[in-house]
Amino acid sequence: MKTKPYYEDVLTEEFFVENYLEKRLSFPKLKALLDERGYNIAMGTIHKYCKKLGFQTRDHSEARREWDDDPLNYSVSYLTEPILETIDGFLLGDGGIHSNKNKVKTCRLQCGLEYEEFCEYLMSFFSSYKPKIKKYKSSSMKQGFVWDGKSKFHPDLYAQYQRWYKFRDGKMIKSVPTDVRITPLSVMLWYLGDGSVVQPKDNSSIMLRFSTDGFTHDEVEYLALQFNDKGIKCHRNNDNRIQIDAKGIPAFFNYIGRTSPVKCYDYKFNLPTWRFESKRMKEVAEELDIDYQKLAYMVKIGEIECFRLSKNGRPRFLPEHINKIKEIMY
């Protein structure tokens, strides 16, 4: 009678579920684990029993995982609503998702940025996916290098790839999902990555602009609608970019905050204080429910003070001016 090999009691379904599926150990690591437990079992035998028990063995990703001393657990989801919020801000701006070509459907978050500080800030939101940052040479960057941020591959991120990418013009292209999270944090990340301040040196005019030209017209219109619904006046311009004019700037910065979380982009928040606080005459008249013509006359004769950027510029009213109007008109 043939004796049953002793390792049949070791290489059980429970052993492979715990160590191969849940802990994601490669076959070399499974052998090392068994060696530590005092079982000298050949790696080929471990592989054979894994297949015999019906487990689908990993192909190219198996070798890659062996290089990784700290792999993610594919059977555990790390996705939370706060992470989803930051993923949306990341993808609206400079971020992207890179898909894995192997049978296991996984993806990773990736970005290539000018500033190390911003790269570290962005990737810090995805600590659950164990990101790494490296510096590479890049002729496309003015400083000659790029800061490359990459998370590890995980099925969570494949689900986000499906949500954010559509097949168009013969390839997978980033597209805005209808359930995109528009929140103060996601918009902050988006603004830092793809937003800009456009103003002449004399500060006579100003606008904020988002580089949304990579999205479709309908997607950009949808994003602009989300802003307008939150009281941030904006529109899609002829370059298919979202443009926030002077009227919408106070509401925009009230929404995301007036301070940059990274020093490298302080300049995107370095606007004159009056841009945040001043209101135009029509706004003040409507807000206080007073006659516009009467207010204009009292400004003209000097009874009510106002702020003007230039001698003949439009009158604007700071909080102290509005308080004075209340005293006089009420």
Sequence and secondary structure as in RCSB ss.txt:
>XXXX:A:sequence
MKTKPYYEDVLTEEFFVENYLEKRLSFPKLKALLDERGYNIAMGTIHKYCKKLGFQTRDHSEARREWDDDPLNYS
VSYLTEPILETIDGFLLGDGGIHSNKNKVKTCRLQCGLEYEEFCEYLMSFFSSYKPKIKKYKSSSMKQGFVWDGK
SKFHPDLYAQYQRWYKFRDGKMIKSVPTDVRITPLSVMLWYLGDGSVVQPKDNSSIMLRFSTDGFTHDEVEYLAL
QFNDKGIKCHRNNDNRIQIDAKGIPAFFNYIGRTSPVKCYDYKFNLPTWRFESKRMKEVAEELDIDYQKLAYMVK
IGEIECFRLSKNGRPRFLPEHINKIKEIMY
>XXXX:A:secstr
     GGGGTS HHHHIIIIIIS   HHHHHHHHHHTT    HHHHHHHHHHTT     HHHHHHHH SS   TT
S    HHHHHHHHHHHHTT EEEE  SSS  EEEEEEES HHHHHHHHHTTGGG  EEEEEE TTSTTSEEEEEE
   BHHHHHHHHHHEEEETTEEEE   TT    HHHHHHHHHHHEEEE  TT S  EEEE  TTS HHHHHHHHH
HHHHTT   EE TTS EEEEGGGHHHHHHHH SS SSGGGGGGG   HHHHH EEHHHHHHHHT  HHHHHHHHH
TTSS  B SSTTS  EE HHHHHHHHHHH 
